[in-house]
Amino acid sequence: MSGQVIATAQDHWFTKALEGPTVLTTSTEVLDAPDQAETLGLSPRQAEDIRRGALDMGLTQCADPHNSPYGRSGELCPVAPLRCLECRNAWILPSDLPQLLLFADHLDRLRLRLSPQHFGQLWGQTHTNLHAVLADRTDEEKALARKHIEAGQAALHLPLVANVEFDS
């Protein structure tokens, strides 16, 4: 029985990890070819909208913001951008790096304010996924993104709830 509980838990987290965002680290060329985009589960319209930034949710692009796994079908995603890094609809493009670095800084500040247990419950999966995405980027890419941030060319816009945490 305990083996079944462990296997179920492992399957749950493995499925969660597989349903996370799609990350494009070097270019968006894969979105240029309709057959490649369709292979990735995107319609030509979605691929075009992602490429031109029409589906920008703040941290990532969203293939279908009105069909979120966190909300009702037909309604705009209720958890964007805070849970985008845990969502199968999210597409992370090279141009999203400055916002991701700013979000990492935000989470690092939260980590100092919250107990490790509370931080893990609220932000653990997002933090893990974010650091996995950032680990795939070169130091040069990160330095260039930091220059954009310092020059005021990138800012992080989060909902008010992202700045207030309550212990339950």
N, C-alpha and C positions, 0 to 999 in steps of 0.2 A: 504494500500500500504506500509506504513512504517513497519507494522508487517511482511509483506512478505520479506522486505529487511533485517530485523533483523533475521528472520528465515533462510534465505538464508545464511547470514553471519555466524550464529551459526552452520549451517550444514557444511559449508566449513571448519571451524576450527575443528569441531568435527571429520570430515572425515580425516583431516590432522593428528589429534592426534592419530586416530586409525591406520593410515598407517605408523606410526613411527617404530622404530626398535623393534626387538624381543630381550628381555633381559633374559639371563640365569645367575642367581646370585650365585647359589651354586655349580653347576656342569654341565658338558656337557653330562651326561648320556642319556638324551633324544635323543641325536644324535646317540647313539649306536644302537638303535633298529630301523630298517628300517620302520616298520609300524608307529612308533611314529613320525619319521622324515617326512614321507609322510603326516601324519595328519597335520603337521606344514607347509606343502607346499614345502618340500625339497625332492629332489631325493636322493637316497642313495649316489651317487657320491658327490653331494653338501654337504651333511651332513659330509661325510668323509673329504672333502676338508676344510670345516669350522673347524672341530675338529683338523686337523693337521696344521692349519694356512696357507694353500695354498691360501686362499681368503682374507688374511689380507690386509685391505686398510689403515692402520695407526691407526685409532681409534677403528674400528670395523672390523668384518668380513663381507664379502658381498656375499650373496647367488648367485648373478648373476651380476658381474661388467660390463658385456657387454649388459645388458638390464636395464639400469638406467631410472627411471622416469624423470631424468633431462637431458637426451641426446638421441641421435638416437640409435635405436636398432642395435646391432652388433658392436657398438663403445664402447671403454672403458669409464666408467663414467667420465664426465668432471668436476664434483664438489667434488669428493672424495679428502681428507677426511673431508673437511669442512662442508658438508651437510649430512654426514652419519647419524647423529643423528635425521634427519628429514625423513629418507628414509625407506620404507617398506622392502627393500632388506637387510638392515643391521641386523647383529646379534652381540649382545654384550655378550661376554663371561667373566667369572670371571678373566681370564688372561689379559683382556683389561683395568682393573682398573687403573694401573699406568699411562697409556696414557690418560685415561679420566680425572684423577686428574691434569695432566700436561695441558690438554686442558682447564680445568676449570680455572686454574691459568692464562692461556693465555687470556681467555675471560674476566676474572676479570681485567686484565691490559687494555684490549681494552675498557672495560666499563668506566674506569677512563679517557681515552683519548677522547672518543666520547660523544657527547651530548646524553642524555637519549633517545630522539626521534630517532636519527640516529642509536644508538646501538639497539634499539628495532626493527627497520625496518630490519637491517642487520642480527642481531644475536639473536633476541628475542626468536624465536621458538627453536633454537638450545640450547640456554641457559636454557630455561624452561625444555626441554627434558633431558638435561644433568643433571640438578639438581634433576630431578625426578629419574633418574637412580642412582645417587649417594646417594639419600635419602634411597634407598633400601639396601645399604651396611652398614655393622656394623663399628663402630669406630675402632675395631681391624683390620678389613680388610683394612681400609683406612690407618691405621698406618703401617701395613706391606707393603702396596703398596708404601707409602712414604719412607720406608727404602730401598726398591728396587731402587727408584728414587735417593735417596741420595748416594747409593752405585754405581751409574752409570750404573745400570742394565736396566734402561728404559730411553728413550729419546723421545721427541716429534719432529717429522719431518713433518713440514707443508710446503705447497708451499709458495713461496715468496709473493703472493697476500694476504696471511693471516696476513702479517705484515705491510701492507700498506692499509690505508683506505682513501677514498676520499669522501668529502661531495658532494652530487649531487644537 
